[in-house]
Amino acid sequence: MVDERIVLWGESRFESPYVFSVFVALTEKGLPFEVRTMSLQAGEHRTGDYASRSVTGRVPALQHGELWLAESSAIDEYLEDAFPPPLHPRLYPEAIVPRARARAVQAWLRSDLLPIREERPTSSVFNHAGTQPLSDKGKAAAERLVAGCETLLPPGASALFGPFCIADADLALMLQRLLANGDPVPERLASYARAVWERPSVRAWLERVAKARNT
């Protein structure tokens, strides 16, 4: 029998925004999967055969049968192709233009806004770790984020491109970095981020965070 099990490899603190993205994607798809964690602080991702199998030695990695795949946006896209609609819920918009824009949002959040990612780490969102006031660079990055969101999110919309897509989860998390630390966010963007945060897939992640914190 061919081994088709799905394993999501992540980090033990459940603070990675990239593991979060893939966890939400798997949950939204309704796929059964196992979560295996490693301590990044102890360097477990650089030991054994994980580094060679994942190629990058980073988290997350997806193990699907014999396939190993790293990099969260690549995994999200793989899941959409391997488990396509209508049999499985859609992760990306159906039409080519909004689908391309959703991928662009994911790329933007992973490659830009570094001061926000550094000064408002996901530990401050998921585990309520304290932070200092934003630096001038952090404030400038926050202004760029808000401006981009104002452009991307249509007035009155609850999602970027019609129905929820995985880019909504990624963008809501970036906004939560500001919201969790009391930084100013326009109310319509705050409402959008809070609504995404109530999705069952996100709540399932937050339950994992709580369990990791209490062990």
N, C-alpha and C positions, 0 to 999 in steps of 0.2 A: 504494500500500500504506500502511495506517495505521501510524504509528510507535508501537509499544507498548514501546519500550525503557524500562528502569528505571534511573535514575541516583540514587544517594544522594550528596548534597552534604554534606560535613563539613569538619572542620578538620585541618590538616596534621600536628598532633602526636598525633592519635588519643587525646585525653584527655577528650573530651566524654562525659559519662554519657548524654546524650540521643542523640547519634549512635550510641553503643554500643547503646542500646535498639533503634533502628531497624535497625542492622546485624544484630543477633541475630535480630530478627523476620524480616527478609528471608532470612537464612540458614536459619532454622528452617522457613520456608515452602518452601525449596528453589527459590527464584526466581533466575534469572540477573540480575545487576545489575552496574552499573559504579559505582565509587567515584571521585568527584572531590573534591579537597581545595583549601582556601584557607587562607591565613595570616590568622588573626584578628588577630594582633599587628600585621600590616601593613595591616589594615583592608580586606582584599580583599573581604570580604562586604558592604562598603558601596560598592563600585565597580561599574561596568558595569550590567548589567540584573539582577544577582542580587537586589538589594534590592527592586526593583519586582516581580519575578516571585515571589519568596518571600513578599512582603508584609511580613513581620516583619524581614527582613534578618538573621535569626539562623540558626544551624545546629542541627539538620539541616533540610534541605529534601529532599523527594522529587519527582523529575521522572518522571512516568509518561506517556509520549507527550506530549500537549499539557497535561496537568495538572501544576501545581506545588502542593505542599502543604507547609506548615511545621508545627512543633510535634510533638514525638516521639510523645506519646500519641495525637494525632489521626492521625498516620501509621500507627502500629501498628493502630489500629482500622480505618483505611481498607484496609490490607493484608488484614485478616481478612475484610472485606466484599468486596473486589475479587477475592480468591483464596480462596474459602471452602472449608471441608471439605465432603465427604470427598476432593475432588480434591487439596487441599493440606492439610498438617498444621495443626492448630488452634493458634491463639495465645492464645485466651481460653477459659475453661470453657464448656461447652455450655449448662448450666442457667443460668437468668436470675439467680438470687441469687448464686452464686459468681462469675458473670461481672461483676455489679455490684460485688462486693467486690474483684475483681482490679483494676477500674478505679479504685476508691477507694484501693487501695494505691498505684497509680501516681500519683494526684493528691496523696496524702499526701507521697510521697517528693519530689515536685517543688515543693511549696508550704510544707513545714515542715522542721524539723531544720536550719535555716540554719547554726547554729554548727558542725555536723559538716561540712556542705558547704564552709564557709569554712576551718575548721581542719584538715580531713582531705580536701584536694582530691584529685581523681582522679589528678593527677600523682603523688601519693604511693602510689597503687595500681598504676598502669600503668607509671610510669617511676621508681618508688622514690625520689622526691624527699623530702628530709628534712622533718620537721615538729617543732614544739615540743609539749610536754605540753598536754593539753586544758585549756582554761580552765574556770572553774566553769560557765559557760553551756554549754560544750562537753560537760562531764561530765553536766549535766542533760539535754541533748539525747540523749546516748548512752544514758542510763537510759530515756528515753522510747522510743527506738528498740528497745531490748532488751525492754522491757515490751510494746510493740506486737507485736513478733515472737513473744514467748512466747504471746500471746493468739491470734495469727493462725495460727501453725504448729501443727497437731495433733501430739500426742506420737507419736514414731516415724515421722512423715511425711517424705518427701523432697521434697515440693512443697506449696505452700499449699492448693491446691484439687483434689487428686487428681493428674492428669497435669501435667507441666510446663506453665506458661503464661508469657507475657512478663513478668508481674509478678514472677515468681520471679527473672528475670535482674536486674530493677531493684532488688529487695530484696537480693539477694545482693551486688550492687555496693555498696549502702549499708553492709552489714555488712563488706565487704572494706575499706572506708575505715578501720574500727576495727582489723580483724585485721592489715592490712598495717603498722600503726603500733604494734602491740603493746598495744593497748587491750583491757581485759577484755571477753570475749564468752563467754556460757555455751557449753559444749562442744556441746550439741545444735544450737545455732544456728550455731556455727562449722563443724560437720560439714555442715550444710545448705548453707552458703555455699560451702564447698570442693567439694561435690558439683556444685553448679550451675556452678562455675568449670571443671569438667572436661568440660562439654558441648562437642561439636564446634563449635557455633556460637560459643561464647565463646572456645575455643582459636583459632579462625580470626581473631577480633578481636585476640587477644594476639599472633598472628603479625604482623598489620598494625602493631601497636605496636612490635614489635621491629624491623621493617623501617624504620619511620619514624625510630626512634632511631639506626639505623646509617647513615642517609643524610645 
